[in-house]
Amino acid sequence: GATGTLTVAFRTVNPLPADGRISLTLPEGFALAELLQALPVEGMTGLLVASPVSPREVLIERLRGAVVGSGELVSFTLSSVRNRVSSGDSGTYQVRTRLADNTLIDVDLD
């Protein structure tokens, strides 16, 4: 599949700390490049550092941002995502927010 930029959007349930983390797992058939760039679009400030954890999972670390409150819409872009080869339903993207020590805050597995 073609490689491009993915926009990820979700609504927080609990606050996301300024140094919090976001883990994203892509559906089967998608893949991440080794060098990724994440950029905040809405609801977050500061720098985002993207590190691949596996071929389909990335950890986004927040640096020098502000706390994101409960119920806030958050979005960011992630570069170098390879799309599936076939068309159709893309599957389930899993988003988890975490504290800096990796303690789970919120989970969206749908």
ZADRENTOR-407961 format. One record per residue (C-alpha): residue in three letters; x, y, z. Coordinates in steps of 0.001 Angstrom, whole numbers, padded with zeros to 6 digits, always signed. Layout:
<lumkes>
ALAXYZ...
</lumkes>
This chain:
<lumkes>
GLY+000000+000000+000000ALA+000887+003641-000338THR+002652+005509+002462GLY+001134+008721+003775THR+000041+010759+006781LEU-002585+009499+009217THR-004743+011883+011265VAL-005729+010464+014658ALA-008577+012059+016641PHE-010135+011068+019950ARG-011885+012586+022964THR-010277+012308+026394VAL-012292+010868+029265ASN-009757+011770+031961PRO-007111+014505+031814LEU-003946+013808+029821PRO-000904+015219+031655ALA+001544+017568+029965ASP+004100+014729+029982GLY+001551+012032+029180ARG+001796+009406+026484ILE-000498+008093+023772SER-000144+004622+022339LEU-001751+003826+019001THR-002183+000361+017490LEU-003087+000205+013816PRO-005324-002480+012268GLU-003922-005517+010469GLY-002425-004654+007088PHE-001110-001227+008103ALA+002537-000640+008997LEU+004730+002094+010467ALA+008085+003283+009172GLU+011053+003325+011543LEU+011258+007124+011362LEU+007976+008776+012262GLN+006912+012348+012870ALA+003911+013275+015007LEU+002480+016797+015040PRO-000326+018167+017221VAL-003359+019433+015268GLU-006043+020177+017882GLY-006373+020063+021671MET-002674+019519+022487THR+000325+021788+022736GLY+004040+021103+022880LEU+006229+018637+021033LEU+005316+015057+020200VAL+007951+012331+019924ALA+006852+009220+018029SER+008637+005904+018618PRO+007607+002659+016928VAL+006988-000152+019448SER+006129-002787+016823PRO+005290-002726+013100ARG+001716-001599+013968GLU+002125+000181+017323VAL+003571+003602+018084LEU+004154+005426+021372ILE+003675+009216+021307GLU+005418+011076+024137ARG+004390+014641+024954LEU+007050+017226+025801ARG+006563+020806+027022GLY+002800+020745+026563ALA-000110+021716+028761VAL-002564+019390+030482VAL-005431+018291+028228GLY-008679+018365+030221SER-011430+015756+030442GLY-013774+015625+027466GLU-011393+017443+025127LEU-011104+016599+021442VAL-007486+015807+020612SER-005978+015192+017199PHE-002506+014727+015771THR-000929+013603+012520LEU+001480+010722+012138SER+003710+010536+009081SER+005038+007465+007268VAL+002079+005131+007749ARG+001791+002442+005078ASN-001803+001740+004065ARG-003279-001662+003442VAL-003009-003054-000067SER-006749-003776-000371SER-009668-001380-000091GLY-012607-001738+002283ASP-013210-001417+006009SER-009924-000376+007600GLY-010492-002171+010917THR-010089-001028+014494TYR-007556+001563+015650GLN-006715+001238+019354VAL-005854+004377+021352ARG-004585+004364+024929THR-003547+007362+027023ARG-000953+006889+029744LEU+000952+008719+032448ALA+004687+009293+031901ASP+005389+006115+033927ASN+003137+004153+031503THR+000211+003824+033943LEU-002955+003490+031862ILE-005391+006446+031933ASP-007969+005782+029199VAL-008517+003037+026616ASP-010459+003115+023339LEU-010306-000251+021636ASP-013111+000379+019122
</lumkes>
